[in-house]
Amino acid sequence: MEQLNTIKPKRGRPRLDSKHSEETKRRIIWAGVEIITEKGATATGIDQILKKIDIPKGSFYHYFKSKDDYLIEVIQQYNSYFIHKLCKYFNDQTVSPVTRIVNFTEDAKNGIKKFQFKRGCLVGNMGQESSLLNEALIIKIEESFRNWEDLLEKCLLDAKKEKQIKPDIDCATTAKYFWIGWEGAVLRARLHKSLEPVDIFTEKFLHDLKI
């Protein structure tokens, strides 16, 4: 993952205009994205998030009714961020479709190394905690995965048109298979502090696509 920058809080009495209000909310959400990507949702407390950006607890409940309400917005923000990243790679018309997939995996590997194997995928992390989450959060997690699957499916369809992959490949199922395997590979990479699981999965996935 690429670095998610957090704006440093300014000292002094906050302005009460709508622009400042939206900026404060944005900072609270992104602080959660950063911490939950590393620690998971259930292990991350509201106090920990607010301490990171030096914002009083009262401000949190001005923007969010509860932690669950907050987590839904965190998932939505992360999903928007990740869709933007996937579009950058999977929709890149300057390279072949299969190369687009390779470029995405290489960028992800660089991010994993950059954060010293401490950060994974926020949606994947939360998915592993599904037994502790409410139904609304589970629905948002599933929606995120479907978004990502759709983008990869389109890239695979482009690859099929260009005869880069086997003509009988089911692109929808293969896209689902990728994300199931990818999330597991990222988890193992974090556990072992090694990119080997990601490399093994990527090599096998690409090999199975070849004509």
Buried (B, 14 or more C-beta within 10 A) or exposed (E): BEEBEBEEEEEEEBEEEEEEBEBBBBBBBBBBBBBBBBBBBBEBEBEEBBEBBEBEEEBBEEBBEEBEEBBBBBBBBBBEBBBEBBEEBBEBEEEBBBBBBBBBBEBBBEBBEEBEBEBBBBBBBBBBBEEEBEEEBBEBBEBBBEBBBBBBBBBBBBBBEEEBBEEEBEBBEBBBBBBEBBBBBBBBBBEEEEBEBBBEBBEEBBEEBEE
